[in-house]
Amino acid sequence: MKHTLKAVAIGAAAALCLTACSDPGSGSSQSSEPQSWPSATANLDGVELTMWAAQSSASIPKQVAADFSKATGAKIKIVTIPDPYEQGVQTKVATGDVPDLAMWQPTTSMLTSLGAKEHLQVLDNAPWESNTDKNVLAAGGSLDGHRYAAFVSAPSVMGVWYNKEIFAKNGVQVPKNFDEMLATAKKLKAAGQTPFYEMGGEWWASQWAVQVQLADAANSGLWDRVNKNEDKFTGAEIQGAINTYDTMIKDGLFNSDIKTATFNDQAQALLDGKAAMAIQVTSLLGNMAAHADTATLDKKIGFFPISKSSTLATSIPDQTNAVVAFKSKDTKKEAAARQFITYWLSDGYESFVKAQNTVSIINGVDTPDSVPKALIDSNDTLKDSVGSMQSLAIANPDLAKNLGDMIAGTKTAAQVGSETQSQFAQLAKAIGAKGF
């Protein structure tokens, strides 16, 4: 899961080019709803489907695809699209090259950028929908009242992964808001402990420390206002969060090698106790799980949600969490794609969650006992979470890349806000948003 969220911030210029190639808001002459939902194991001898996935998600559907083939006779060819995955897929789709299925980030901005209304099958009234955790469904997958993406696993959650042994050793408690967390960090630093670990050498994660601060404001309509150009990335909330992150870095609350540190470094530092906390998404636990067994993770690693004034979590579904089905002129293949999703989320789901060692999102399918407690705890915060920038904003500017430049010393905090706002406005204008 190393690159799970690396490409959520696609360059504004590239996104604008793709928008120009294919209007993501346009409709389609095809039916807006599928004609039928085939049974999960109906015979599909002779049918071959192509599925696109990223390097970080190519192995996810592998076992369920094999099981589906045995049950139905269909063949599913999984094709890995090189990173940056999202940009590669958008470019192909804009030129008319589409698969039958694809792993995809089911957020508003990424469904829009893919041209969901034009290119994707509508998945309304699917047989698996009533059995899917409602908190998961609420986290994304829909656009303008229609469902275009099916969740296969719980969405990622932004929050703080922490070393429980360090907290216990230094007598600190889990904080209840961002200011308390900063006070905890300063106490740890005074005791000679590195409070936070940031992977500035791989800038994609730099945005989480900013976004968690915006959860309360997002819950009060921040992104609605940004979408209408009534608030900006240079406004008090977002620029204030950027400034706070900048101050945290300047105050030495992060690792000394912040400019070069990697995702793997971050996972190892938290496991080894070289740092007390990391503001990250769920993929960090997946990385740590590659280096430690469940018993070790349960002993050492905990999770808590955080926001500016509370413990409100921020959800951010990524492309490892969901699958989409594309429209084509082949109705048999379209039906087979829908059937595969149905199989995945019914007959094939128990084997899937065991193979992935992940939390179940389907009622009646138990979460395996081997799943780390911290993952279960992070998933539990979904019920009270708010969507991320990617989930609630109409466009996805290069906030992470700009923050990475700030870490590297090539942009100021003020420039981060200003340039991100400029990119957002360009993207919003390109998709025809009012007010831009």
N, C-alpha and C positions, 0 to 999 in steps of 0.2 A: 504493500500500500504506500510505498515511498512517494509516488508521484500523484497520489489520489487527487489532491486539490491544487497541484502546481499550475494548472492551466485555467483556473477559474477567472483569472484576469487576463483576457485576451487584449492585445494592443488595440487602442482606439482606431488607428488607421486601418488595421486589418479588418476589424469588425465593420467599419464604415464601408470598406470595399465589398465585403460579403453582403451587406445590406443592400448595396446598390445592385448587386448581381441578382438578388432574389428578394422581393419585398416580403419580410416576415409577417406582415399584417394582412397579407392578401388571403382571400378565401380559395375555395377549390370547387370545381364543378362536380366532384364526386360526392357521394352521400356523406353527411356529417357523422353518421353513426354506423357501426358495423351491422350487416344484415343478420348475423347470427353469432352465437358463441358455441362453437363445436365442443363436444364432450372431450375431456382431457386425453382420453386414450383412443379416440376414433382412428381408424386405419388411414395411414398417409403413405402407403407404399409408393415409391417413385418420386416423392416430393423432396426437393433439396432447398434448404433455406440458408441464406448467408447472414451472419451476425458480425457486426463490428464491435470491437472493444479496444480499450487502451492497454498499454503495457501493464498498468496496475490492476486492470480488471479482466484481462483475457482468461485467467484461470478460473474466475468466479462461475461462469456458466458451463464450464467443461463437463463436470460430472452430471449435472441435470440434463445437459444436451445428450449425453450418452445414454442416460436412462430413458429419455424421451424417444430416442431412436429405437431402443429395444421394445418400448411399449407400443409404438405407432408405425415403425418402419421408415419414418422420415429421417433425412440426414441434415445435420446442421453444421455448416462450415464456419468456424470462428476465425475471423481475420483481425489481426492486430494492426491498428493504425498507429504509426509512429507519433511520439510526442512532438509538439504540443497537440494532443488528441483533439480537443474541441475545434481548434483552428483547422486541422486537417479534415475533420468530418464536414465542417461548414463549407469549406472550399469544394469538396467533392459533391456535396448535395447541391450547391449553387450551380454546378455544371451539369446536373442531371444524373450523377452517379450516386445511386442510393442502394442500401442493403435492404433486407427484409426486416431485420431487427438491429438494435444497437444499444449498448450501455450508454446512458446519458444522464447528465445532471438535471434533475427535474425541478429547477427553479424557474421563476417567472422570466428572468433575464435570459437564461440559456434556452428555454423553450421558444422564446420569442426570436432569439438570434438564429435558431435552427429553422425558423419558418414553420412552426408546428401546425398552424391552420392549413397551410398549403401542402406540407409533405407528410404529416403523421396521421395515422389512423386514430380516430376517437375511440377511447376505451370506456365510454360511459356504460353504466349498468352491467359491468362485468360480473361473472359469477363469484369471483374471489373478493370483490369489493366489500361485501358485508362481513367477511371473515377477517379483514385486515384491520389492525389496530387503528382506531379513529385518530389517535394522536399522530400517527405516522402519515395517514392520508392528509391530515390538515397541514402537514409540513411542506407540501408541494405536489407537483405532478399535474396541476390543472392550470388552465388559461382561459379566461373569459367564460367560465362556467362549464367547461368541458375538460375531461381527463384525457391527457395525452401520454402519461408515463405511469408505469406500474412499479411500485416499490417492491423490491425483493429482500431488502434488509433495512434496519432502522437507520434513519438519517444521522449524519454526524452532528455532534453538539460541540459548540465552543465552550470552553471553560478552563479550569486549572487542574492539571494533573500534578500531584505532589507526592513527595517522599514522606510517608507516614513516620518512618523512623527518625528523620530529621526534625519533624514537627514535635515528636515526643521528646527527643533529646534536648531540644531548646525550649520546651514548655510553652509552645504556641498553639493556639486553637484555630480551627477553620474560620476564616473571616466571614463577615456578613455583608460586606459591601467593599467597593474598590478602595476607599480610603483606609479601611481596616486592613486590607491586604497590603497596602503600601506601608502602613505602620509595622505590620508583621515583617515585611521585607527589610525594612531599616533595622529592626531588632536583630534579624538574622545576620545582616551584614556586619553589625557591630560585634557580633559573636564570632566573626571570621568565616561565616558561611555565605556562599554565593546564593542570593535569593532566587533569581530567575535565570533560565537558560534560553537564549534566543538563537535561532539558526539563520543568522543574517547572510551567510554564504549562499543560501537557497531562499531567496526573498519571498517566496510565495506565502510563507506563514506570517510575515511581518504584520499583516492586517488584523490578526486575531486580537492582539492587545488593544487595538483601537476599536474594533467592532464590539467586543464585550462591554465596553464602556457605553455603548449606544443602545443597549437593550431596553432600558426604561423609556428612553426617548422614542425608540421604534414602537414600543407598545402604546405610545401616546400619539402615533401618527407621523413620526419623523419622515419616513420614506414616502408617505403620501404627499407630504409637503414638498419634498425634494422632487418628486415626480411631476409636480405641478409648477416647478420653478418658484415656489414660495419660500423655500429654504435651500441652502447650498452647502457644499463641502467646505466652504469658507465661513459658514455660519458658526454660531456659538457652540453648538453641540458637537459637530464633527471636527471642526478645527480645534476645539477645546480638547477633544480626545486625542487628536494628533499631537497637540502640544504636551499633554500629559505623558504620552509615550516617549516623546523626545526628552522630556525632563527625567524620566526614569532611566533612560540610557545615559544621559549626562551625569546623573547622580551615582552612576556605577552600580545599579541594582541588577545588572546582567553580567554574564560571563565576559571575561576580558577579551576573548577571541570572537566576540559577537559578529565582526565583519566577515569572518571566514567559516564559522561553524556551520555544520550540516545537520540535516534531519537525523541521520544516524548518530551523530555526536550528541544531539539533544536527548535522544532516547537512552543512550548509554550513560550520559551524565546524570539523568534522573534515577536510573536504576542503581548506579554506583554511589549515589549520595553526593556527587560533586556539585549539584544544584538542588535547591529545595522544591522549586516549582517551574512549570512550563505552561504558558498560556497557549493552548493548542486545541485541535479538533480530535475526533475519535481515532484518526489514523495513527496518532502517536502511540496509543496503546497497542495497536496492531504491530507497530515496529518493535515495541518492547517485548511483545509476545513472541517475536522471532528469536529473542535472546534469553528469554526466561520462561519457566513453566508457570502454570496457573497458581500453584502454591506460593511461589516466590512473588508473583505479581500481587496476590492477595495480601501477602505480608508487608510488602513495601509500598505499593502504589495505591493512592486514593484519588478521588475526583470531587471537585465542588464547582457549582456554577457561580458566576460572579457578574455583577453589573455595577453601574455607577453608584446607585443608592440601595441596592438589594442583591438578592441571589437569583435574579431572573436569568435563565439560560437562553442562549441563542442557538437556534437550529440552522444547519446548513447542509442539506442533502447534497451528495456529490455523485459523480458518475458511476461509482461502484455500488450505489444504492438502488438504482432503477434501470428499467429497460423500456424502450419505445419500439413501436412497430410502424413501419413506413407504408405509405400508400403506393400502389403500383397498378399496372393494367392487368395484373394476374390475380383474379379474385380468389383462386384456389390457394395461391401462396399467401395472400392476405389473411384468409381464414386459418391457414396452417400456422401463421405467426401468432395469431390470437390464441390458437389452441396451445401452442408452446407456452405462452405466458400463463394460461389457465393451468396447464400441467405443473409448471414450476411452482405455482402458488397453491396447489392442492395435493395431488398424488405424489409429487416429487419434493415437497417442501421439507418434510421431516429429515430426509436424507441430506438435503441441501444444508440445513442449519447445523447438522452434525458435522458435515464435511468442512464447513466454514468456521465452525466453533463460534457461532454468533448468536445474538439474541433473536428469538422468534418474534415475528410481527403478525403471525397468523393464529387466530383463535383456535384452540384445540391441538396445536403443536407446541410442545414444551420446549423451553430453552434448555440446552444441554447443561448438565451439572458442571462440565469442564469450563464453562464461560467465566472469565475473571469477574470478580465482584465489582470492580471499578467500571467495567463496561455496562453491567446491569444498572449501576447507580447513575451513570451518565444517561442511559436510555430512559430511566425513570423521570428525568427532568424534562423530557419532551412534553409531558402533559401540561406544563406551565411555561413553556418556552415561547419565544417570539422569533420571527423569521429574521434572517440575516439580510445584508445589503443585496446579496445575490438573489434571495428569495423575494424580497419586497420592492426593490428598485426596478424600474423599467429597463435600465441598461446597466452594464457592468464595466465601469471604467477601471483604469490601471492603478487602483489604490495600492495594492500590494507592491507592485513594481516601484511606484513612487516612494513608498515607505522604505523599500529596499535601498533606493538611492539615498534616502535620508540617513539610513544606517551607515552607508558607505561614505557619507560626508559630501556627496555631490548635489544634494538638495537640502534646503532649509525646511523646517516644518511648515512655514507659510507657503513655500513653493509647492509642497505636497498638496495642500488644500486647493491652491489656485489651479494647478495643472490638472488635478483630478476633476475639479468642477468643469474646466474647459472641455475635457474629454467627455464627461457625462453629457454636457449640453450638446456636443456634436452628435453623439450617439442618439440622444433623445430626439433631436431634430431630424435625424436620418430616418427614424421609424415613425415620424409624423406626430410625435407627442405635442399636445397643446401647451402653449406657454413658452415654447422655445423657437 
